[in-house]
Amino acid sequence: MKAIKIGNTNWQASNIALGIMRMGTLEVSKAVDALKAAHEVGINFIDSADIYGNDPQLGRGSSEIHFGEAFAQSGLARSDFFIQSKVGLFANQENKITRYDSSRDHILKAVDGILSRMKIDYLDSLLIHRPDPLMEPEEVAEAFDTLQTAGKVRHFGVSNFNPQQIELLQSAVDQRLLIDQLQFGLKHTGMVDFPLHTNMTDDGSVNHDGGLLDYLRLKKMTVQTWSPFQYGTFAGTFINNEKFPELNAELDKLADKYDVSKNAIAVAWILKHPAKMQVLIGTMNPQHIRDSAAGSDITLTNQEWYDLYLAAGNTLP
C-alpha cells in the first residue's frame, strides 16, 4: 500500500481509505471483519460523517456507533488508523437533506457526538461536509480553535467546496485546510474535462467548479475521492454494468494484464493523476476491500489512462 502526504504537511497516510457509510446496518462481527481486512492490506485511514447510517433502533449516526463497537472488539489499536469525520448535514427519516449547519455550537456538539459514538478521544481530521450558504466563517474559526485547543481534532478540511468557498473559509480560520473531499472517478470526470476543453464551446468546456482541481494542486490540498465506482452521483456502479460495455471491456483488458480486479484498475486510474489523490472505498466486503486495495500498487501507463478516459465516454479535442 502506497502512502501520500495529506495536504501541505508531513502527515502520511495510505492512498486508499475506508469509508464507513455502509457500516450503519452491518452486524458488528461483519464490521470487525471489514476493519481487519482494511488493516491487513495497509489501509490506515477511516472516513466517516455524523449523518452516516440510520438504523431503525439506533437512529442517525449508526455507522459510527457500529464502528465504535467493532473497533473496540477488533483488537486493533487507535494508532493503527487515522480517523476522520464530517459534520454539517441534517436529514429526515426518508434520507432527504433538510438543511446544512456550520454554526459554532453545532460543530462543537456534533464532534462530541462523533467521539462518543466512535468511542475515541480525538479525530485526526474534521471536514465541513458541504458548503452552507448561511455559514459565518468566523464561527467556524471559533469552533476549530476550541476543538484543536481541547485536543479533540488535529487537522481540518472541507468536502464538496469550490475554490472561492475554500478561500472564504480559509480567510477566517488559522488552521490550514488540508483536504477537499469530492466525487471523482471514471464516470465522474468533470474536474479533468474542463481543462482539456479550454477555449472551446462544447459541453466539456463548461467550467462547473471554478477550475477546482488545478486550484487544489496549487494550494497543496489533498483530494479525497468519494464514490469512485459510481456513475452519476448515486445512480449505481459502472463496474460490470451492461450500460457501459466499452468501459468494462477496457477494464477487463487491463485487469487481465495486471492480474487484478476491475475495481483495482478503476482505483489505479484515479491514483495515476499527479494530484496524488486519496481514494475512498465504501465496501464492507473484506474480499472487495482487498480487490480494490490492489489498485494502490498498479501504475498505469499514460496511454492506458487515456484509453480508460475515452472508453468511459469522454472525448479529446
Summary of the structure (lengths in Angstrom):
residues: 317
radius of gyration: 19.2
end to end distance: 35.3
largest distance: 56.5
contacts: 1080
relative contact order: 0.14
helix: 42%
strand: 21%
